[in-house]
Amino acid sequence: MSESVFANDLHIKGEVTGSGYVELRGTLDGDITCRTLLITENAKVAGKTTAEKVVVHGAVEGQIHGIRVTLTSSAKVKGELVCKALSVDEEAYFDGTTHCISDFPDQGDDNSFSDKGGDENLPLATSASAGH
């Protein structure tokens, strides 16, 4: 699996697509699709993120689509979460809606997401709004 790190001094405008692990330390104005996405504490995303696993330490404004989404205590998220499993740390900031789904859409042959976990009992749809 390939790894990509976008440095904290980078400001990217446009679409980013990868088949492996992406660590975003800078700013992205646009959409990103990859297998695993780590948004570090000082990173910012304005757009749609799509990955099997998304871990947010920084700021996101837009949609997050993932099988497993984690909002850590330093996360600041405003938008829509579409995921199979969601973890939100106590100090995380989230303002938006969530849609928990039982099956994640196929992302094509190179980026096809497969889940080996046993989360079949998650509700098909929920909505929540929270904020600090």
C-alpha positions as CSV (number, residue, x, y, z in Angstrom):
1,M,0.0,0.0,0.0
2,S,1.4,3.4,-0.9
3,E,1.8,6.3,1.6
4,S,1.5,10.0,0.9
5,V,2.1,12.9,3.4
6,F,1.0,16.4,2.5
7,A,3.2,18.8,4.5
8,N,1.7,21.4,6.8
9,D,2.9,24.3,4.5
10,L,0.9,22.9,1.5
11,H,-2.4,24.5,0.4
12,I,-4.0,22.3,-2.2
13,K,-7.0,23.3,-4.3
14,G,-8.7,20.6,-6.3
15,E,-9.2,16.8,-6.1
16,V,-6.8,14.4,-4.5
17,T,-7.1,10.6,-5.2
18,G,-4.9,7.8,-4.0
19,S,-5.2,4.1,-3.4
20,G,-3.3,3.9,0.0
21,Y,-2.7,5.8,3.2
22,V,-2.8,9.6,3.1
23,E,-1.7,11.9,5.9
24,L,-2.9,15.5,5.5
25,R,-1.0,18.1,7.5
26,G,-1.8,21.1,5.4
27,T,-5.0,22.6,3.9
28,L,-7.2,21.0,1.2
29,D,-9.9,23.0,-0.6
30,G,-11.5,20.1,-2.5
31,D,-12.3,16.4,-2.4
32,I,-10.1,13.6,-1.3
33,T,-10.5,9.8,-1.9
34,C,-8.1,7.2,-0.6
35,R,-8.1,4.0,1.5
36,T,-7.0,5.5,4.9
37,L,-7.0,9.2,5.7
38,L,-5.4,10.9,8.7
39,I,-6.2,14.5,9.1
40,T,-3.7,15.9,11.6
41,E,-4.4,18.4,14.3
42,N,-3.4,21.6,12.3
43,A,-4.8,20.3,9.0
44,K,-8.0,21.7,7.4
45,V,-10.3,20.2,4.7
46,A,-13.1,22.0,3.0
47,G,-14.8,19.4,0.8
48,K,-15.7,15.7,0.6
49,T,-13.5,13.0,2.1
50,T,-14.0,9.4,1.2
51,A,-12.0,6.6,2.7
52,E,-12.4,3.2,4.4
53,K,-10.9,4.7,7.6
54,V,-10.9,8.4,8.4
55,V,-9.3,9.8,11.5
56,V,-9.8,13.5,12.2
57,H,-7.6,15.4,14.6
58,G,-8.0,18.7,12.7
59,A,-10.8,20.6,11.0
60,V,-13.2,19.4,8.3
61,E,-16.1,21.4,6.7
62,G,-18.0,19.2,4.3
63,Q,-18.9,15.5,4.0
64,I,-17.0,12.6,5.4
65,H,-17.7,9.2,4.0
66,G,-16.0,6.1,5.5
67,I,-16.5,2.6,6.9
68,R,-14.9,3.7,10.1
69,V,-14.8,7.4,11.1
70,T,-13.0,8.6,14.3
71,L,-13.3,12.2,15.6
72,T,-10.6,12.7,18.2
73,S,-10.7,15.2,21.0
74,S,-9.0,17.9,18.9
75,A,-11.4,17.4,15.9
76,K,-13.6,20.3,14.7
77,V,-16.1,18.9,12.1
78,K,-19.0,20.8,10.5
79,G,-21.0,18.8,7.9
80,E,-22.4,15.4,7.1
81,L,-20.9,12.0,8.3
82,V,-21.8,8.9,6.3
83,C,-20.3,5.8,7.9
84,K,-20.7,2.3,9.1
85,A,-19.0,2.9,12.4
86,L,-18.5,6.2,14.2
87,S,-16.3,7.0,17.2
88,V,-16.4,10.5,18.8
89,D,-14.1,11.5,21.6
90,E,-15.6,13.5,24.4
91,E,-13.9,16.8,23.6
92,A,-14.5,16.6,19.8
93,Y,-16.6,19.3,18.2
94,F,-19.2,18.1,15.7
95,D,-22.0,20.2,14.1
96,G,-24.0,18.4,11.5
97,T,-25.8,15.1,10.7
98,T,-24.8,11.5,10.7
99,H,-26.1,8.7,8.5
100,C,-25.0,5.2,9.6
101,I,-25.2,2.7,6.9
102,S,-24.8,-1.1,6.8
103,D,-23.1,-1.3,3.4
104,F,-20.5,1.1,2.1
105,P,-20.6,1.8,-1.7
106,D,-18.0,0.1,-3.8
107,Q,-15.2,2.6,-4.9
108,G,-14.1,0.7,-8.0
109,D,-11.5,-2.1,-8.5
110,D,-8.4,-0.2,-7.2
111,N,-10.1,1.4,-4.2
112,S,-12.8,-1.2,-3.4
113,F,-13.5,-1.1,0.2
114,S,-14.0,-4.3,2.0
115,D,-15.0,-4.6,5.7
116,K,-14.0,-7.6,7.7
117,G,-15.7,-6.3,10.9
118,G,-19.0,-7.4,12.4
119,D,-21.0,-4.2,12.5
120,E,-24.1,-5.7,10.9
121,N,-26.3,-4.5,13.8
122,L,-25.7,-0.8,13.2
123,P,-28.9,1.2,12.5
124,L,-29.4,2.0,8.8
125,A,-30.0,5.7,9.4
126,T,-29.7,8.1,12.3
127,S,-29.4,11.8,12.7
128,A,-27.6,13.7,15.4
129,S,-26.4,17.2,16.1
130,A,-23.9,18.1,18.8
131,G,-21.4,20.8,19.6
132,H,-19.3,22.3,22.4
